[in-house]
Amino acid sequence: MGKKADNITVQKRLDKLLELHNEGFNRYQMVQYCAKHYGLKPRQVDSYRKALFDELKKDLETTREAKITEMITRLDHVYRESVTGRQMSNAIGALNSISRLLKLE
């Protein structure tokens, strides 16, 4: 039986699994990667994947109001950068998106 990984090692592995997930790797590919690079068995990879997906789920469990606020903040940044860069069509698009989110139309 192998040595138990410390918290830093576990976090690095979870970060790598998140990266693989974002690149479109499926379960089988993740298991293959972890077996090759970390010497993990499929059951341990499944445990890591569950922890990863639980964290991702928490991020998605925000209220509608919080998500709209976050989106408007990002669009406001796009608007400001577009005006600075004199890309007026992008600025107008950002303003239109903000008005739709706030239901001002």
C-alpha positions as CSV (number, residue, x, y, z in Angstrom):
1,M,0.0,0.0,0.0
2,G,1.4,3.4,-1.0
3,K,2.1,6.4,1.1
4,K,-0.8,8.8,1.7
5,A,-0.4,12.1,-0.2
6,D,-0.2,15.3,1.8
7,N,-2.6,18.2,1.3
8,I,-0.3,20.1,-1.1
9,T,0.1,17.1,-3.3
10,V,-3.6,16.4,-3.3
11,Q,-4.3,20.1,-4.3
12,K,-1.8,20.0,-7.1
13,R,-3.4,16.8,-8.4
14,L,-6.9,18.4,-8.2
15,D,-5.6,21.4,-10.1
16,K,-4.2,19.2,-12.8
17,L,-7.5,17.3,-13.0
18,L,-9.4,20.6,-13.4
19,E,-7.0,21.5,-16.2
20,L,-7.6,18.2,-17.9
21,H,-11.3,18.6,-17.4
22,N,-11.2,22.0,-19.0
23,E,-9.3,20.6,-21.9
24,G,-12.1,18.1,-22.5
25,F,-10.5,14.9,-21.1
26,N,-13.0,12.2,-20.2
27,R,-12.8,9.9,-17.2
28,Y,-10.8,7.2,-19.0
29,Q,-8.2,9.7,-20.2
30,M,-7.9,11.2,-16.7
31,V,-7.4,7.8,-15.2
32,Q,-4.7,7.0,-17.8
33,Y,-2.9,10.3,-17.1
34,C,-3.0,9.9,-13.3
35,A,-1.8,6.3,-13.6
36,K,1.1,7.3,-15.7
37,H,2.2,10.5,-13.9
38,Y,1.1,9.7,-10.3
39,G,0.8,5.9,-10.1
40,L,-2.8,6.2,-9.0
41,K,-5.5,3.5,-9.4
42,P,-8.9,4.3,-11.0
43,R,-10.6,4.3,-7.7
44,Q,-8.4,7.1,-6.3
45,V,-8.8,9.1,-9.5
46,D,-12.6,8.7,-9.1
47,S,-12.3,10.0,-5.5
48,Y,-10.3,13.0,-6.8
49,R,-12.8,13.6,-9.6
50,K,-15.7,13.6,-7.1
51,A,-13.9,16.2,-4.9
52,L,-13.3,18.3,-8.0
53,F,-16.9,18.1,-9.2
54,D,-18.2,18.9,-5.7
55,E,-16.1,22.1,-5.7
56,L,-17.3,23.0,-9.2
57,K,-20.9,22.5,-8.1
58,K,-20.4,24.9,-5.2
59,D,-19.2,27.6,-7.7
60,L,-22.4,27.1,-9.7
61,E,-24.7,27.3,-6.7
62,T,-24.8,31.1,-6.7
63,T,-27.9,33.1,-6.7
64,R,-29.3,34.6,-9.9
65,E,-28.7,38.1,-8.5
66,A,-25.0,37.3,-7.7
67,K,-24.4,35.9,-11.2
68,I,-26.1,38.9,-12.9
69,T,-23.9,41.2,-10.8
70,E,-20.8,39.3,-11.8
71,M,-21.7,39.4,-15.5
72,I,-22.5,43.1,-15.4
73,T,-19.2,43.8,-13.7
74,R,-17.4,41.9,-16.5
75,L,-19.4,43.6,-19.2
76,D,-18.6,47.0,-17.7
77,H,-15.0,46.2,-17.9
78,V,-15.4,45.2,-21.6
79,Y,-17.2,48.5,-22.2
80,R,-14.4,50.5,-20.6
81,E,-11.7,48.7,-22.5
82,S,-13.6,49.0,-25.7
83,V,-14.0,52.7,-25.4
84,T,-10.3,53.1,-24.5
85,G,-9.4,51.1,-27.5
86,R,-11.9,53.0,-29.7
87,Q,-13.8,49.8,-30.5
88,M,-17.2,51.4,-30.4
89,S,-19.1,48.4,-31.8
90,N,-17.8,46.3,-28.9
91,A,-18.7,49.0,-26.4
92,I,-22.3,49.2,-27.8
93,G,-22.5,45.4,-27.6
94,A,-21.5,45.5,-24.0
95,L,-24.1,48.2,-23.2
96,N,-26.8,46.2,-25.0
97,S,-25.9,43.1,-23.0
98,I,-26.0,45.0,-19.8
99,S,-29.4,46.5,-20.6
100,R,-30.8,43.0,-21.4
101,L,-29.5,41.7,-18.1
102,L,-31.1,44.6,-16.3
103,K,-34.3,44.2,-18.4
104,L,-34.1,47.8,-19.5
105,E,-35.3,47.1,-23.0
